[in-house]
Amino acid sequence: MTSELDILDDHFHDHCGVFGVFGHPEASKVAYLGIYALQHRGQESAGIITSDGSELHAHKAMGQVAEIFQPAVLASLPGSSAIGHTRYSTAGDKALMNAQPFVIDCNKGKIAVAHNGNLTNAGDWRRKLEHKGSIFQTNSDTEVIVHLLAKSQARNLSGALGDAFNQVEGAYSLVILTADELFAARDPRGFRPLVLGKLPGVNGSDAWVVASETCAFDLLNARYVREIEPGEMVRISRSGVESIHFAPPKPRQQCIFEHVYFSRPDSVIFGRSVNDSREMLGRLLAREHPVAADIIVPVPDSGVPAAVGFAMEAGIPFRMGLIRNHYIGRTFIEPSQAIRDFGVKLKLNPVRELMAGKRVVLVDDSIVRGTTSRKIVRMVREAGAREVHVRISCPPTISPCYYGVDTPTREELIASSHSPEEICKFLGADSLGYVSMSALKQAVADTAGDFCSSCYTGVYPTDLVQLEVRETSSNGKEGAPAPEKAPVTVIRES
Ligand code: AMP
């Protein structure tokens, strides 16, 4: 049977980081550092486009930022403005064709686009545009924006971008580069983060920077100025910074998972420290699911801040009982005589001296399929732990994300069809506790209902038109049975 994700894959931009700089003599190097700091948001491909004032220069490749952008490559990217992108996509198309930023040459000139997020009506638009003769170069939803932009009758690019944005639905934090402008735009619900900063110039003239996360500014010594507002497009040119509100604001739908897992803890996301949110999640988790134990052990790296909060709240020692190898390349040679839990062992190894005879609380940020967590529990037991209690710093993940976080299909999400008790059994743990939805809201300081939590509720804030479309695509799936519409609730906004 065709799964939702098979249908959606061709349009997915899962896990992305975007960056832009304007007015810096070494723009390509600044963009390189910017996306280097955003590497955690995507490790499959990366790209940088620069402008020398009249021409755009591009380099994109599969792989990680530091291996792609060697000195000679950066030297071939001249100019004082640049955008960069890091991308990750598990299932489906990893091809270089879909690596970003895209560069197009249209009636509005040469334009480069980098996108974080996922459009929920891209399939619909693509079908309509292809009927009218548009020829798509990629499988990416971002390209829909480009075609809509080219069709706009607006007199300038800001107007054309506004026209395009007002026809698409879903999540987009975008950086767009032309010969002499840098745009940064965020969808009217503000699903994904995007921040504006200032980089002090050597000769007194400051450069402007935009990034998915503030940790990119820290590396550059740039000053955080503000968020790009939902429904706002900022145009940066030699005449300065101009703010254009292309759409009336809609109820905010900031991705709560950015605070749970996705962003770096040293970033400020949606105006709040990610580390503060995660430590608070750990504290609330300890209150909601207390347990008599000897040590609190994080699953590194994502579980660390929550484990710190848990340990502080519970008054139980925090110990680094699992050590992570950070230097895993892309391919491994597996021994032919299979080693049990090989994949997880490459990444994590227990400190036996800490675990032996102990009642251990394992803290992690989330359970997706449950397969990794199960292996970790087994590993900790084999290291001598007497009891293993799993504590998860988010509610059960029951529903896929359609707004730019890579999650598997509903069927693959263990919590979509299993109770915490059943999951506990599957993991082989002595107990399992998830933080509640109200604690999660409290931890991210959401008093106004400004967050999207579809992955925990199955309630989606936009229509999911894309689910109905792939029959007319050119991906060889013609004639496939129309997929069933996902059992989702859609809140319609008037
Ligand atoms: P599993 O037990 O197989 O469900 O794996 C759980 C692990 O996956 C946790 O350590 C999470 O930090 C990690 N994780 C959660 N969400 C994602 C995601 N969207 N992409 C990759 N890893 C994730």
Residues whose N, C-alpha, C, O or C-beta is under 5 A from the ligand:
A	BS01	AMP	S302 D364 D365 S366 I367 V368 R369 G370 T371 T372 S373 R374 D406 T407
